[in-house]
Amino acid sequence: MNRLADSQSPYLLQHASNPVDWWPWGEGAFEEARRRDVPVLLSVGYSSCHWCHVMAHESFEDGDTAAYLNEHFVSVKVDREERPDVDAVYMEAVQAATGQGGWPMTVFLTPDGEPFYFGTYFPPAPRHGMPSFRQVLEGVAAAWRDRRDEVGKVAGTIVRELSGRSLALGGDGGAPGEPELAQALLGLTREYDERHGGFGGAPKFPPSMVLGFLLRHHARTGSEGALQMASDTCEAMARGGLYDQLGGGFARYAVDREWVVPHFEKMLYDNALLCRVYTHLWRATGSDLARRVALETADFMVRELRTPEGGFASALDADSDDGTGRHVEGAYYVWTPAQLREVLGEEDAAYAARFHGVTEEGTFEEGASVLQLPQGAGVADAERLSGIRARLLAARDLRPRPGRDDKVVAAWNGLAVAALAEAGACFDRPDLVERATEAADLLVRVHLDEGGRLARTSRDGRSGGHAGVLEDYGDVAEGFLALAAVTGEGVWLEFAGLLLGIVLDRFRGEGGELFDTAHDAEPLIRRPQDPTDNAAPSGWTAAAGALLSYAAHTGSEAHRTAAERALAVVGALGPRAPRFIGWGLAVAEALLDGPREVAVAGPAGDPDRAALHRVALRGTAPGAVVAVGEPDGEEFPLLRDRPLVDGRPAAYVCRHFTCEAPTTDPDRLARQLGAR
């Protein structure tokens, strides 16, 4: 076993028995490189990454390759999900140098951490114009030995270019207004795939944050085009192979533009975000499909990703044993007609194959198909189909399961808390609210220290020791605020305020711009900073949204001003690249709408208060904040000076703390908030 054996990360532990003499990221590795006068190989990946497993098997488990690495390099292995700051800095260098990026990421560094040669996956033998990994190693070793000055100049140039990239947009303009959001919508319309839903071509990722923007834009403006893009995309994803038709939950992306064949890994952040999107789509439309998918996705997260401590694991692998000892992508999920017949018999197998698009040719590999719900499949016998799915799911449960990365990431658990709390409230599922509360409790107990600082990860109820980054603070605060609205427990508002105080104190620049790491975090070759959304909201936009909601709850001008200044970057990027700052656009919609502040005052247990509260939570007003509690209650600032009306529970709807007349009528409140 090498030095990774002491790690908490499942990804690093996968490499603990490699013959490579791996080091974890840390000063010790760089001191060793200086002592030996050799370069550093930095290899970055994550547990559910298919090509990371491939390169590990081909190269890092190979004795000859490992011997060469051990002689000529100090090798450092990083889990990008534990250290997103390290990943971000060097991925920026890879993309700048090569025009593309991905994982596994392979970077060669000087002993001072300066990058000078880059790549991603390298094969064990030359292939498709790509050098072998051994050729790359030999070339880098030769350059380090024979052309050291040249290597130093390249590394110095790269570091200077990276260090000059800091954004200072926070103070250069205002938050986006109506013209910028309209221009962003126009840009999305141009890139929209009218035939298959979604944006762009293959590979096609679920555009969760953009869908959130479209639903909020429709709620604020009544734009039917925005709602149509959102609802058609949600239906296409839910009918395709991207969605697990048996067990619920979404894969990370589709390799085709039709959503047929997924890359089978399932990530917590995707499922949390999409659970919330489908819940909000149901609020807007009442769609039965949206309700079903939201609940099935919530149930998938609880069933497959929940940890014994009450948090949520990061991911399920794409690969699993196919029953013959081969580790194969998608083996757990795909079906052949023969496999259907084995489980269902001839008649039901033919029915299931027709309904779910399983063919003899297959839609995936080796004649296997990914289950779908194609359009035009006809009206199914619901009872028969339900029985078929139950039998197939039971049979699938007997297959070797994909591996699970069971580390708890703070940011992604914050997203899960928000999604489960809102789904539980909208669909009258108190068990989901309980699961959200338990995950929030874990974040407080294990991830939060006495000073309000967050740890990035935990495993088995023990903190991983890595400092939280901006997305952790923004997403966890978002989750706490959603939980406060659903449960009426003001402690979650207090915890959100604690986290956002850290954001204001330690993550802001002088112009209001935000950084991904705190000012006292471990110094890297540059301080990472990226406002654009990727598979999840960027730390920048997540923090802006939480700051805005907290300001609406408390009236804090400091938090509102910070949110507005942070949103200036959305005004700059939204009209030009709306697909990559969708959550920022969604937060801007909330800002333009107020956001509305809703106080529901009444005695605990009163059914009239419960009815008003239910309507408030089902409102579509963008980013509306909800407080519920006793009249003139102290748990939420919004409840102060909010008495009963004619002795009955009442709802107060305000903007910037200027309120409409209170109402005791749920129907009137629904009209005020766009609730069904």
Secondary structure, DSSP 8 states (H G I E B T S, - for coil): --GGGG-S-HHHHHTTTSSS--EESSHHHHHHHHHHT--EEEEEE-TT-HHHHHHIIIIIT-HHHHHHHHHH-EEEEEETTT-HHHHHHHHHHHHHHHS---SSEEEEE-TTS-EEEEES---SS-BTTB--HHHHHHHHHHHHHH-HHHHHHHHHHHHHHHHT----GGGTS----HHHHHHHHHHHHHHB-TTT-SBSSSSB---HHHHHHHHHHHHHH--HHHHHHHHHHHHHHHHSTTB-TTT--B-SEESSTTS-SEE--EEHHHHHHHHHHHHHHHHHH--HHHHHHHHHHHHHIIIIIB-TTS-B-SEE-SEEE-SSS-EEETTTT-B-HHHHHHHH-HHHHHHHHHHHT--SS-SSSTT-B-----TT-----HHHHHHHHHHHHHHHTTS----EE--EEHHHHHHHHHHHHHHHHHTT-HHHHHHHHHHHHHIIIIIB-TTS-BBSEEETTEE---B--HHHHHHHHHHHHHHHHHH--THHHHHHHHHHHHHHHHSB-TTS-B-SS-TTS---SS-----S-SSS--HHHHHHHHHHHHHHHH--HHHHHHHHHHTHHHHHHTTT-GGG-HHHHHHHHHHHH--EEEEEE--TT-HHHHHHHHHHHT--STT-EEEEESTT-SSSGGGTT---BTTB-EEEEEETTEE---B--HHHHHHHHT--
